[in-house]
Amino acid sequence: MSLYLFYIVTKSEIIKSTVIRGFMVYIEMVKDNGELDKDIVGRTIKELLRKGVITYKPGICDNVLRFMSPLNIPKILFDRGLQLF
């Protein structure tokens, strides 16, 4: 599932880089033009929460989003969550 997730998140122009460690994914987000946007993660977290996907901002980086699903999540739910992203 990690390769599938990598494929999904790298299609976006606002995702600068990703780090995947099993089911834990860190996504660095920027503006469309590549500049740092300190508010993009907050807006993304609110939008995903509205859709039912729980994510959060780790540590001190303002433009990094952390996505971590349970290890026992059924593939159908994992895929549905990715579609909401």
Phi, psi and omega per residue, in radians:
M1 nan -0.409 -3.135
S2 -1.112 -0.705 3.117
L3 -1.159 -0.653 3.095
Y4 -1.113 -0.786 3.105
L5 -1.086 -0.752 3.113
F6 -1.020 -0.741 3.122
Y7 -1.075 -0.774 -3.106
I8 -1.127 -0.868 -3.020
V9 -1.299 -0.429 -3.127
T10 -1.441 -0.067 3.087
K11 -1.336 -0.292 -3.069
S12 -1.482 2.496 3.112
E13 -1.340 -0.335 -3.113
I14 -1.589 -0.024 3.103
I15 -1.697 2.000 -3.105
K16 -1.435 -0.765 -3.134
S17 -2.731 2.811 3.084
T18 -2.356 2.612 3.006
V19 -2.222 2.157 -3.096
I20 -2.054 2.185 3.072
R21 -2.231 1.557 -3.074
G22 1.149 -2.094 3.135
F23 -1.649 0.104 3.121
M24 -1.798 2.179 -3.070
V25 -2.235 2.258 3.023
Y26 -1.873 2.264 -3.095
I27 -2.146 2.082 3.085
E28 -1.575 2.144 -3.053
M29 -1.981 2.509 3.119
V30 -2.405 3.031 3.035
K31 -1.205 2.936 3.111
D32 -0.973 -0.564 -3.111
N33 -1.538 0.079 3.094
G34 1.611 -0.068 -3.137
E35 -1.390 2.690 3.107
L36 -1.148 2.332 3.089
D37 -2.218 1.836 -3.057
K38 -1.200 -0.352 -3.079
D39 -1.686 -0.159 -3.030
I40 -1.125 -0.667 -3.126
V41 -1.189 -0.747 3.105
G42 -1.045 -0.768 3.113
R43 -1.127 -0.706 -3.141
T44 -1.154 -0.755 3.123
I45 -1.057 -0.774 3.133
K46 -1.099 -0.749 -3.134
E47 -1.160 -0.751 3.117
L48 -1.150 -0.680 3.106
L49 -1.107 -0.686 3.080
R50 -1.051 -0.564 3.129
K51 -1.533 -0.091 3.090
G52 1.741 0.185 3.127
V53 -1.867 2.148 -3.119
I54 -1.627 2.127 3.067
T55 -2.395 3.007 3.082
Y56 -2.736 2.957 -3.136
K57 -1.691 2.083 -3.135
P58 -1.523 2.536 2.967
G59 0.996 -2.535 -3.014
I60 -1.751 -0.083 -3.123
C61 -1.337 2.117 -3.093
D62 -1.327 -0.320 -3.058
N63 -2.003 0.419 3.129
V64 -2.039 2.341 3.122
L65 -1.978 2.430 3.114
R66 -1.994 2.246 3.106
F67 -2.117 2.177 -3.131
M68 -2.478 2.047 3.135
S69 -1.719 2.773 3.078
P70 -1.088 2.599 3.137
L71 -1.145 -0.449 -3.092
N72 -1.763 0.373 -3.121
I73 -1.234 2.332 3.059
P74 -1.142 2.542 -3.087
K75 -1.002 -0.634 -3.127
I76 -1.094 -0.686 3.098
L77 -1.254 -0.662 3.093
F78 -1.057 -0.830 3.134
D79 -1.097 -0.704 3.127
R80 -1.102 -0.723 3.088
G81 -1.090 -0.693 3.112
L82 -1.159 -0.634 3.112
Q83 -1.119 -0.560 3.105
L84 -1.265 -0.457 -3.123
F85 -1.201 nan nan
